[in-house]
Amino acid sequence: MNINTPKLTVVGAGPGDEDLITLKAIKAIESANVILYDALINESLLKYASKDVELVFVGKRKGCYAFQQDQINELIVTKAKEKGHVVRLKGGDPFIFGRGAEEIDYVREFGLETYVVPGISSSLAVPAYQGIPLTKRGVSESFWVVTATTKDHALSTDVELAAKSTATIVILMGMHKLKEIVKVFYAENKRNVPVAIIQNGTRDNEKVGIGTIRNIQQVVKENELAAPAIIVIGEVVKHRAVLNSIQQAVENK
């Protein structure tokens, strides 16, 4: 890549723990002239950027947008033509409900070179950090990863389809739809299915609540759980392993 060529690299920053980022992602951050970053990234990752980089926060916090998506798309093009290499830094993996594909589609119309650095998806890593296997022989043969909320802010119909299956179900962006999700599973007579809700997964301030469809709303209230959080529904929650802290193991090595 020519350093002066207008280009976009969409980078997955991983689920939250700053160590869960790839070497390729770090190299992209180091080479960026401009970094547009989201609210869900661990901002400590910005330490890898050069001292001359331009940092622009374009995320959403508590329903408030710093930029609308159309504005972000236009900003990528403007900054790339002005400064060269733009890194779009996103939490998790940019192609799993990260809108990375939309941004690439847009900027290609303006002749920008485009690259993608996959990230470790929170849908996989967050349950794993809690010892929850999304698949386990004899328990779960598959898993769904579903967004609870459509672009029209309605509950995704895929939640209803997933509830009919025997698969493990991982629901992203679902805390504001939890009451509706519970209703869907009640309709499938699955009120006793185990549920885990994990807030700020893989971070130092991670919180978790374990229950069933029947009582999970009460568990959320008692544990004061809120977004950002991942909902895991399925028998695998009962097979949660007790894990030693990976961070502690590394420190004690």
C-alpha positions as CSV (number, residue, x, y, z in Angstrom):
1,M,0.0,0.0,0.0
2,N,1.3,3.4,-1.0
3,I,1.3,5.6,2.1
4,N,-0.2,8.5,0.1
5,T,-2.9,6.5,-1.7
6,P,-6.4,7.3,-0.5
7,K,-7.5,4.0,1.2
8,L,-9.7,2.6,3.9
9,T,-8.9,-0.3,6.2
10,V,-11.8,-1.6,8.2
11,V,-10.3,-3.1,11.3
12,G,-11.9,-5.4,13.9
13,A,-10.7,-4.3,17.4
14,G,-12.0,-7.5,19.2
15,P,-14.5,-7.8,22.0
16,G,-13.0,-5.5,24.6
17,D,-9.9,-7.0,26.2
18,E,-7.0,-5.1,24.6
19,D,-5.0,-8.3,24.2
20,L,-7.6,-9.8,22.0
21,I,-6.5,-7.9,18.9
22,T,-4.6,-9.3,16.0
23,L,-1.1,-8.4,14.9
24,K,-2.4,-7.3,11.6
25,A,-4.9,-4.9,13.3
26,I,-2.1,-3.4,15.3
27,K,0.0,-2.9,12.1
28,A,-3.0,-1.2,10.4
29,I,-3.5,1.2,13.4
30,E,0.3,2.0,13.4
31,S,0.1,3.0,9.7
32,A,-3.0,5.0,9.8
33,N,-3.1,8.8,9.1
34,V,-6.7,9.0,10.4
35,I,-8.5,6.7,12.7
36,L,-12.3,6.8,13.0
37,Y,-13.2,4.7,16.1
38,D,-16.4,3.5,17.7
39,A,-17.7,3.5,21.3
40,L,-17.2,-0.2,21.8
41,I,-13.5,-0.4,21.2
42,N,-11.0,-0.4,24.0
43,E,-9.5,3.0,23.7
44,S,-6.2,1.8,25.0
45,L,-5.6,0.3,21.5
46,L,-5.1,3.9,20.3
47,K,-1.7,3.8,21.9
48,Y,-0.5,1.9,18.9
49,A,-1.3,4.9,16.6
50,S,1.4,7.3,15.4
51,K,1.8,10.6,17.2
52,D,0.7,12.4,14.1
53,V,-2.5,10.5,13.6
54,E,-5.9,12.3,13.6
55,L,-8.3,10.6,15.9
56,V,-12.1,11.0,15.4
57,F,-14.7,9.5,17.7
58,V,-17.7,8.4,15.6
59,G,-19.5,6.1,18.0
60,K,-22.8,5.9,19.7
61,R,-23.3,6.2,23.5
62,K,-26.6,5.8,25.2
63,G,-28.5,6.3,22.0
64,C,-26.6,9.5,21.1
65,Y,-24.8,9.5,17.8
66,A,-21.6,11.5,17.3
67,F,-22.2,11.0,13.6
68,Q,-24.9,9.4,11.5
69,Q,-23.8,6.6,9.2
70,D,-24.1,8.7,6.1
71,Q,-21.8,11.3,7.7
72,I,-19.3,8.6,8.6
73,N,-19.2,7.4,5.0
74,E,-18.6,10.9,3.7
75,L,-16.0,11.5,6.4
76,I,-14.0,8.4,5.4
77,V,-13.8,9.6,1.8
78,T,-12.9,13.2,2.7
79,K,-10.2,12.2,5.2
80,A,-8.8,9.6,2.8
81,K,-8.4,12.1,-0.1
82,E,-7.0,14.6,2.3
83,K,-4.5,12.5,4.3
84,G,-4.3,9.0,2.8
85,H,-4.8,5.9,5.0
86,V,-8.0,5.9,7.0
87,V,-8.6,3.1,9.6
88,R,-12.2,2.5,10.6
89,L,-11.8,0.8,14.0
90,K,-14.8,-1.2,15.1
91,G,-15.5,-3.4,18.1
92,G,-15.6,-7.1,17.5
93,D,-15.5,-8.2,13.9
94,P,-16.5,-5.5,11.4
95,F,-18.5,-7.9,9.2
96,I,-20.7,-9.2,12.1
97,F,-23.3,-6.5,12.6
98,G,-20.5,-3.9,12.2
99,R,-21.6,-2.2,9.0
100,G,-18.1,-2.6,7.7
101,A,-19.5,-3.9,4.3
102,E,-21.7,-0.8,3.9
103,E,-18.8,1.5,4.4
104,I,-16.6,-0.4,1.9
105,D,-19.5,-0.4,-0.7
106,Y,-19.8,3.4,-0.3
107,V,-16.1,4.4,-0.5
108,R,-15.4,2.1,-3.5
109,E,-17.6,4.3,-5.6
110,F,-15.1,7.1,-5.0
111,G,-12.1,5.0,-6.1
112,L,-10.6,4.3,-2.7
113,E,-8.6,1.1,-2.1
114,T,-10.3,-1.0,0.5
115,Y,-8.9,-3.6,3.0
116,V,-10.4,-5.6,5.9
117,V,-8.8,-6.9,9.0
118,P,-11.1,-9.4,10.7
119,G,-11.5,-9.1,14.5
120,I,-12.4,-11.6,17.2
121,S,-16.2,-11.4,17.4
122,S,-17.8,-10.7,20.8
123,S,-20.5,-13.2,19.9
124,L,-17.8,-16.0,20.2
125,A,-15.3,-14.5,22.7
126,V,-17.6,-13.2,25.4
127,P,-19.3,-16.6,26.1
128,A,-15.9,-18.3,25.9
129,Y,-14.5,-16.0,28.6
130,Q,-17.4,-17.1,30.8
131,G,-16.7,-20.8,30.1
132,I,-19.8,-21.2,28.0
133,P,-19.2,-23.4,25.0
134,L,-21.5,-22.4,22.1
135,T,-21.4,-26.0,20.8
136,K,-20.8,-29.1,22.8
137,R,-21.1,-32.7,21.7
138,G,-24.4,-34.2,22.9
139,V,-25.7,-30.7,24.0
140,S,-25.7,-28.3,21.0
141,E,-24.9,-29.0,17.4
142,S,-25.0,-25.5,16.1
143,F,-25.5,-21.9,17.1
144,W,-27.3,-18.8,15.9
145,V,-25.9,-15.2,16.1
146,V,-28.8,-12.8,15.8
147,T,-29.2,-9.1,16.2
148,A,-32.3,-8.4,18.3
149,T,-33.1,-5.1,16.7
150,T,-33.7,-4.4,13.0
151,K,-32.9,-1.1,11.2
152,D,-36.6,-0.2,11.9
153,H,-36.0,-0.8,15.7
154,A,-38.3,-3.8,15.7
155,L,-37.5,-7.2,17.1
156,S,-35.9,-9.3,14.4
157,T,-38.1,-12.2,13.2
158,D,-35.0,-14.3,13.2
159,V,-35.3,-14.5,17.0
160,E,-38.6,-16.3,16.5
161,L,-37.0,-18.7,14.0
162,A,-34.1,-19.3,16.3
163,A,-36.4,-20.0,19.3
164,K,-37.9,-22.9,17.4
165,S,-34.5,-24.6,17.1
166,T,-32.4,-26.6,19.5
167,A,-29.4,-24.5,18.7
168,T,-27.5,-22.2,21.1
169,I,-28.7,-18.6,20.5
170,V,-26.4,-15.6,20.9
171,I,-28.3,-12.3,20.7
172,L,-26.5,-9.0,20.2
173,M,-28.1,-5.6,20.9
174,G,-30.9,-7.3,22.8
175,M,-31.1,-5.7,26.2
176,H,-33.8,-3.2,25.2
177,K,-35.8,-6.1,23.7
178,L,-35.4,-8.6,26.5
179,K,-39.1,-8.5,27.5
180,E,-40.1,-9.3,23.9
181,I,-37.4,-12.0,23.6
182,V,-38.7,-13.7,26.7
183,K,-42.2,-13.6,25.3
184,V,-41.0,-15.3,22.1
185,F,-39.5,-18.2,24.1
186,Y,-42.5,-18.5,26.3
187,A,-44.6,-19.0,23.1
188,E,-42.3,-21.9,22.3
189,N,-42.8,-23.4,25.8
190,K,-39.1,-22.8,26.6
191,R,-39.5,-21.0,29.9
192,N,-36.9,-23.3,31.6
193,V,-34.2,-22.9,29.0
194,P,-31.0,-21.5,30.6
195,V,-29.9,-17.9,29.9
196,A,-26.7,-16.0,30.5
197,I,-26.4,-12.3,30.1
198,I,-22.8,-10.9,30.0
199,Q,-22.2,-7.1,30.2
200,N,-18.9,-5.6,29.1
201,G,-17.6,-9.0,28.1
202,T,-13.8,-9.7,28.4
203,R,-13.2,-6.3,30.1
204,D,-12.2,-5.6,33.7
205,N,-15.7,-4.4,34.5
206,E,-17.4,-7.5,33.1
207,K,-20.7,-8.6,34.8
208,V,-22.7,-11.7,34.4
209,G,-26.2,-12.9,35.3
210,I,-27.3,-16.5,35.0
211,G,-30.9,-17.6,34.9
212,T,-33.7,-19.1,32.8
213,I,-36.2,-17.6,30.4
214,R,-38.6,-17.7,33.3
215,N,-36.6,-15.5,35.6
216,I,-33.9,-13.7,33.5
217,Q,-35.6,-10.3,33.7
218,Q,-35.5,-10.5,37.5
219,V,-31.8,-11.6,37.3
220,V,-31.1,-8.5,35.2
221,K,-32.7,-6.3,37.7
222,E,-31.0,-7.8,40.7
223,N,-27.6,-7.7,39.1
224,E,-28.2,-4.2,37.5
225,L,-27.2,-5.5,34.1
226,A,-27.4,-3.2,31.1
227,A,-26.1,-2.7,27.6
228,P,-23.7,-3.3,26.1
229,A,-24.4,-7.0,26.8
230,I,-24.7,-10.3,25.1
231,I,-27.5,-12.7,25.7
232,V,-26.8,-16.5,25.4
233,I,-29.7,-18.8,25.4
234,G,-29.4,-22.6,25.4
235,E,-28.6,-25.7,27.4
236,V,-24.9,-25.0,27.0
237,V,-25.2,-22.3,29.7
238,K,-25.7,-25.2,32.2
239,H,-22.3,-26.6,31.0
240,R,-20.5,-23.4,31.9
241,A,-16.9,-24.3,32.9
242,V,-15.2,-22.7,35.9
243,L,-12.2,-21.0,34.4
244,N,-9.1,-19.5,36.0
245,S,-8.4,-15.9,34.9
246,I,-6.3,-15.9,31.8
247,Q,-4.9,-12.5,32.8
248,Q,-3.9,-13.9,36.2
249,A,-2.3,-17.0,34.7
250,V,-0.2,-14.8,32.4
251,E,0.8,-12.5,35.2
252,N,1.8,-15.4,37.4
253,K,3.9,-17.1,34.7
